[in-house]
Amino acid sequence: MQSKVILYIAQSIDGYIAALDGSVDFLSCVEDDGEDYGYFEFYRSMDAVIMGANTYEQILSFGEFPYPDKPCYVFTNRTYKEHDQVVFVSEEPTKWIKNCTILSNQRLWLVGGASLIKTFQDAELIDEYIISIIPCMLGDGIPLFKTHGYPLNLKMKNVQDYPSGLVQLVYERITDSPSESDT
């Protein structure tokens, strides 16, 4: 059985995951003491996290590394100082995920960013989309989905709304192969 890749991310109502400068300050409008929007349970269910270089750099700017108990894979061609909890991957994501035997039967959280999401989406590697819609409009920024030129069919699994105005949508990718959907 192949790994399951889950995109778990937040966006503004108008579809942006960050401002043009990469800032995610807009997320603070739904910060609420005691409400984690299902994050803790989701994080606990993940076996590893994967992300692109820009997302990794942004996470480092927040201070303490937020995923100390999970293997973390960063897709990049850049050179970084070694980090105990991070494996830097320069291989093409499709080849890597299919050849990385350590990830067999694993639940992988695709954290971001937009370019890596597009790569995974184009290769049909994202099995589930969990998208939290933040009740604000940025007007401009980094879009969650870049055009990929073909339709992608998804099946709604769940919708959860919260008093803060955040709405969380859960979709699963519809596959054409009966054997994939039966697993």
NUTORMI-688296 format. One record per residue (C-alpha): y, x, z; chain. Coordinates in nm, 2 decimals. Example, Ala and Ser with C-alpha at 12.3 -4.5 7.8 and 13.67 -1.06 7.14 Angstrom:
BEGIN
- -0.45  1.23  0.78  A
- -0.11  1.37  0.71  A
END
This chain:
BEGIN
- 0.00  0.00  0.00  A
- 0.34  0.13  -0.09  A
- 0.63  0.16  0.15  A
- 0.87  -0.14  0.19  A
- 1.23  -0.06  0.13  A
- 1.48  -0.29  0.30  A
- 1.85  -0.29  0.23  A
- 2.03  -0.38  0.55  A
- 2.41  -0.37  0.50  A
- 2.74  -0.55  0.56  A
- 3.00  -0.65  0.30  A
- 3.33  -0.83  0.29  A
- 3.34  -1.18  0.14  A
- 3.47  -1.03  -0.18  A
- 3.17  -0.79  -0.21  A
- 3.30  -0.45  -0.07  A
- 3.11  -0.23  0.17  A
- 3.41  -0.01  0.24  A
- 3.78  0.03  0.15  A
- 3.86  0.27  -0.13  A
- 3.90  0.56  0.12  A
- 3.55  0.49  0.25  A
- 3.68  0.32  0.57  A
- 3.47  0.05  0.73  A
- 3.73  -0.06  0.98  A
- 3.69  -0.42  0.85  A
- 3.36  -0.44  1.04  A
- 3.55  -0.45  1.37  A
- 3.66  -0.81  1.31  A
- 3.31  -0.93  1.41  A
- 3.25  -0.69  1.70  A
- 3.15  -0.90  2.00  A
- 3.02  -0.79  2.33  A
- 2.65  -0.88  2.36  A
- 2.60  -0.98  1.99  A
- 2.42  -0.73  1.77  A
- 2.35  -0.97  1.48  A
- 1.98  -0.88  1.49  A
- 2.04  -0.51  1.45  A
- 1.83  -0.40  1.75  A
- 1.52  -0.59  1.65  A
- 1.56  -0.48  1.28  A
- 1.61  -0.11  1.38  A
- 1.31  -0.12  1.60  A
- 1.10  -0.25  1.31  A
- 1.20  0.04  1.08  A
- 0.99  0.35  1.04  A
- 1.25  0.57  0.87  A
- 1.61  0.55  0.73  A
- 1.73  0.67  0.39  A
- 2.08  0.71  0.27  A
- 2.31  0.90  0.03  A
- 2.53  1.19  0.10  A
- 2.86  1.00  0.14  A
- 2.70  0.76  0.39  A
- 2.55  1.06  0.58  A
- 2.89  1.23  0.60  A
- 3.06  0.91  0.72  A
- 2.79  0.86  0.99  A
- 2.85  1.22  1.11  A
- 3.22  1.14  1.14  A
- 3.14  0.87  1.40  A
- 3.02  1.12  1.65  A
- 2.66  1.12  1.79  A
- 2.39  1.08  1.53  A
- 2.29  0.71  1.55  A
- 1.92  0.75  1.45  A
- 1.77  1.00  1.69  A
- 1.43  0.84  1.70  A
- 1.36  0.79  1.33  A
- 1.30  1.02  1.05  A
- 1.61  1.03  0.83  A
- 1.61  1.12  0.46  A
- 1.94  1.20  0.28  A
- 1.94  1.20  -0.09  A
- 2.18  1.47  -0.21  A
- 2.23  1.77  -0.44  A
- 2.49  1.90  -0.19  A
- 2.41  2.18  0.06  A
- 2.43  2.09  0.43  A
- 2.39  2.27  0.75  A
- 2.04  2.19  0.88  A
- 2.01  1.89  1.11  A
- 1.71  1.84  1.34  A
- 1.67  1.48  1.25  A
- 1.74  1.49  0.88  A
- 1.55  1.59  0.58  A
- 1.76  1.65  0.27  A
- 1.60  1.52  -0.05  A
- 1.72  1.65  -0.39  A
- 1.43  1.48  -0.58  A
- 1.49  1.17  -0.79  A
- 1.44  0.87  -0.55  A
- 1.18  0.70  -0.77  A
- 0.96  1.00  -0.78  A
- 1.02  1.09  -0.42  A
- 0.93  0.75  -0.28  A
- 0.61  0.72  -0.49  A
- 0.50  1.08  -0.41  A
- 0.59  1.10  -0.05  A
- 0.25  1.03  0.12  A
- 0.40  1.05  0.47  A
- 0.59  0.73  0.39  A
- 0.29  0.53  0.29  A
- 0.28  0.19  0.45  A
- 0.62  0.25  0.61  A
- 0.92  0.02  0.65  A
- 1.23  0.21  0.51  A
- 1.58  0.11  0.59  A
- 1.81  0.18  0.29  A
- 2.14  0.23  0.48  A
- 2.37  0.31  0.18  A
- 2.57  0.40  -0.02  A
- 2.64  0.21  -0.34  A
- 2.52  0.47  -0.58  A
- 2.19  0.52  -0.41  A
- 2.15  0.14  -0.38  A
- 2.20  0.11  -0.75  A
- 1.94  0.38  -0.82  A
- 1.68  0.21  -0.59  A
- 1.78  -0.13  -0.74  A
- 1.74  -0.01  -1.10  A
- 1.40  0.13  -1.02  A
- 1.30  -0.20  -0.85  A
- 1.24  -0.02  -0.52  A
- 1.43  -0.26  -0.29  A
- 1.19  -0.52  -0.16  A
- 1.42  -0.71  0.08  A
- 1.80  -0.75  0.10  A
- 1.96  -0.83  0.44  A
- 2.33  -0.87  0.37  A
- 2.57  -0.95  0.65  A
- 2.89  -1.12  0.51  A
- 3.19  -1.02  0.71  A
- 3.46  -1.30  0.72  A
- 3.74  -1.10  0.56  A
- 3.85  -1.00  0.21  A
- 3.94  -0.64  0.14  A
- 4.09  -0.70  -0.21  A
- 3.96  -0.37  -0.34  A
- 3.71  -0.11  -0.23  A
- 3.36  0.02  -0.29  A
- 3.15  -0.26  -0.42  A
- 2.81  -0.32  -0.28  A
- 2.64  -0.38  -0.61  A
- 2.73  -0.19  -0.92  A
- 2.65  -0.35  -1.25  A
- 2.29  -0.28  -1.35  A
- 2.28  -0.48  -1.68  A
- 1.99  -0.72  -1.62  A
- 1.91  -1.02  -1.40  A
- 1.74  -0.97  -1.07  A
- 1.56  -1.27  -0.92  A
- 1.56  -1.30  -0.54  A
- 1.40  -1.56  -0.31  A
- 1.60  -1.67  0.00  A
- 1.40  -1.61  0.32  A
- 1.67  -1.69  0.58  A
- 2.03  -1.76  0.65  A
- 2.18  -1.71  0.99  A
- 2.54  -1.79  1.09  A
- 2.72  -1.66  1.40  A
- 3.02  -1.78  1.60  A
- 3.22  -1.48  1.48  A
- 3.20  -1.61  1.12  A
- 2.95  -1.35  1.01  A
- 2.67  -1.49  0.79  A
- 2.35  -1.30  0.74  A
- 2.15  -1.36  0.42  A
- 1.79  -1.24  0.38  A
- 1.64  -1.23  0.04  A
- 1.32  -1.09  -0.10  A
- 1.28  -0.95  -0.45  A
- 1.06  -1.17  -0.67  A
- 0.81  -0.96  -0.86  A
- 0.64  -1.05  -1.18  A
- 0.31  -0.91  -1.06  A
- 0.09  -1.15  -0.87  A
- -0.09  -0.86  -0.70  A
- 0.25  -0.74  -0.55  A
- 0.35  -1.08  -0.42  A
- 0.01  -1.14  -0.27  A
- 0.04  -0.83  -0.04  A
END
